[in-house]
Amino acid sequence: MKAAFQHMLFGLLCLNSVNLQAVEKITIHLDFIPDIEAGKTTFSVCARCHLPEAWGNTDGTYPQLAGQHVNVLMKQLLDIRNGTRQSALMYPFVQERTIGGYQQLSNVVAYISTLPMNPAHARGPWPPGTREYRQGEKAYKQFCASCHGDNGQGNNELVYPRLQGQHFRYMSKQLDRIKSGQRTVHPAMQAVVQELDLEQLEHAANYASYFAVPEEDMAASRTWRNPDFQ
Amino acid sequence: MGNSDNNGLSRRSFLKAGMALGTLSAAAVSSQAVAAQASLESTAKPPPAIRKLLNEATLPRATGARVVVIGGGWSGLAMAKYLKIHNPAFDVVLVDRRPEFISFPASNCWLADQVNLDFLTHSYIDAAKSHDYLFLNATVLGFDRELKKVFTSNGFINYDYMVLAPGIEYDYRRIGVDDPVAQMQLYNNYPGGFVNSSELITIKRKLHTFKGGTFILNVPNGEYRCTAAPYERACMAAAIFKKRRIKARILLLDMNADIRIKKQGFAKAFSSLYADYINYLPSSEISRIDIDEKTVSTDFDDYAFDDAIIYPPVRASSLLEDAGIANMKTAQKTANTDPYKYHVIGDEYVYVTGDSRSQPFSKGGHTANSEAQYVAEVIAAHALGKEVRWRSPQTMCFSAVDINPLQAMSIITFYKFNKQTKKFEFDRTHMMEDWNVEGGQASLAWAEGMYRDMFYR
């Protein structure tokens, strides 16, 4: 009896694994027309921590969201929602039961994309002309530029984050987290980060923090405040 | 109470020691202390519980530098987790005398039945398991910083680093109640609801069974725990009374000259939602409380009450005194610590964080969590002979204003050090004082996220 049961179980397991191999991934592309006004309402919750300008913190605890590509923002929200990107505090805020479905995510991402960028983001400690800057430039051009772009402009279509305007400490912290396995990212990025040592990564982040943000993308001054939430 | 027990024990030891030595001559044993020592060394066998204290606590052998975190509140829980993240080689032990964690943040929502007790309750075992440290359910009894030992009810632990995050105690003296027995009676009749979870359960029962009349709540002065909570609690108490349709008056005696935080929001709530329930009385410095007569006296008036929640001003936990690091001249009896690196001046292996810190940051959960993330990094760097750049704690603070549906407002603030005044002050602050349903939902998402950070993976 017991043997029969085990046999049956074995059969079931085999059947199951055969089935799994037969299953192919189905990818669905869905289009959403964002409602920016509704996104503003949703963003009022985000702004409680990220602040109304979404400019991030110079100490690296919050990223600058303003100016980031919509597809990149969307990917982060979805990654945090399903646990791929670990962020305990963000997690409950991006669940369907709180923020809503893809439409609401699209709305808020579109709203964020309308915000002007921080004209005074935090740069790394090594300005152009220093040895560390040049080392960072070399590492960046060799390992980072092919995806993130020569000027850190990223690529919305291909979901490569824009690095222009990102706070130095936020970038270096993320690189640390990726290297130590606390953050899982695209395999190509994962591989590059393993290729470089912590110092090289720090220098590359330093170099990226000096990319100029196009004038037209920035707020007029660092004292600009988002009028939607005054 | 602890003192009288000790005296009783040493008196018995004295008699035993005297008899064992075969002499009752006063000259032979010149002091109680000598006698007590003699009794320990020679004949009198201390009870098993006492002997246990002198043994090492049962813990797996330390695999790396051992960091003992005292206090499993919002600071200690984040500390234990992030110490392991920043240095996985650390052997981290979190010590708390409570068997489980009940959250004080979001507890005002629980008073008004907006969340259940499961929402607030979490397991230290889960926290330790999720984040790869050890939890020791024990009471801390004392320290030997020379030998780097902490004594607990389960035995002593040798530490390489120690983080003290023991939180606050009530300071009844500052509302004119000096007698320890009177303090105890006041605590047992009108608990403040900011230290022990039994206080919260009592408060909930009080609010849901109050028959009507005058209910006194107060706001302490000084740097008390959770600046907005007494005002928020007044709103929740009023919402409960309103829902129960009882004829009740809340006297909110504020020992401060004005609402301390989210002033516009709370003032509007008191006048627009709870005008029939809340009398807000600023500058009401409590000078006397008569438990028998049920009156609270301020410099201006005496207020009779039917029931009350008395929240006295607070001070740092007396464990800092036990560790010999409390500066008794400071208002809150805090330790002399490095304002940036948090270690005790003269001892780079002992740190003080959370609500017993000496820096004037807001005493609250989010502040403690963000601070602990930074200090954990400081300690991990110290072990490698490195330093970490200072960063500000963040104070994210939601306040519930109305219920069914829950509505809340929020504030976020950061700090900076003013080099001229040599004091910390507020940096960028963002208020969202228009309370709404989104705020209510966000406040619960915030709490859930914080519990997730501390207890789960």
Contacts between the chains, C-beta under 8 A, distances in Angstrom:
chain1	res1	chain2	res2	distance
A	41	B	438	7.5
A	44	B	432	7.4
A	44	B	438	6.3
A	45	B	438	5.4
A	45	B	439	7.9
A	45	B	441	7.7
A	45	B	442	4.8
A	47	B	430	7.5
A	47	B	432	7.5
A	48	B	396	7.4
A	48	B	410	4.7
A	48	B	412	6.4
A	48	B	430	7.6
A	48	B	432	5.8
A	48	B	439	7.6
A	48	B	442	6.0
A	49	B	396	6.0
A	49	B	412	5.9
A	51	B	412	7.2
A	51	B	428	7.3
A	51	B	430	5.4
A	52	B	430	7.0
A	57	B	414	7.6
A	59	B	389	7.8
A	59	B	391	3.9
A	59	B	392	6.9
A	60	B	391	7.8
A	61	B	370	7.3
A	61	B	391	6.8
A	61	B	394	7.0
A	86	B	457	8.0
A	88	B	449	5.5
A	88	B	450	7.5
A	88	B	452	4.1
A	88	B	453	3.5
A	88	B	456	7.6
A	89	B	446	7.3
A	89	B	449	3.7
A	89	B	450	6.5
A	89	B	452	7.5
A	89	B	453	6.0
A	90	B	449	6.8
A	91	B	448	7.9
A	91	B	449	5.9
A	91	B	452	5.9
A	92	B	444	7.9
A	92	B	445	4.0
A	92	B	446	7.8
A	92	B	448	4.1
A	92	B	449	4.9
A	92	B	452	7.1
A	93	B	442	7.2
A	93	B	445	4.9
A	93	B	446	8.0
A	93	B	449	6.8
A	98	B	441	6.2
A	98	B	445	5.4
A	182	B	85	7.0
A	229	B	432	7.8
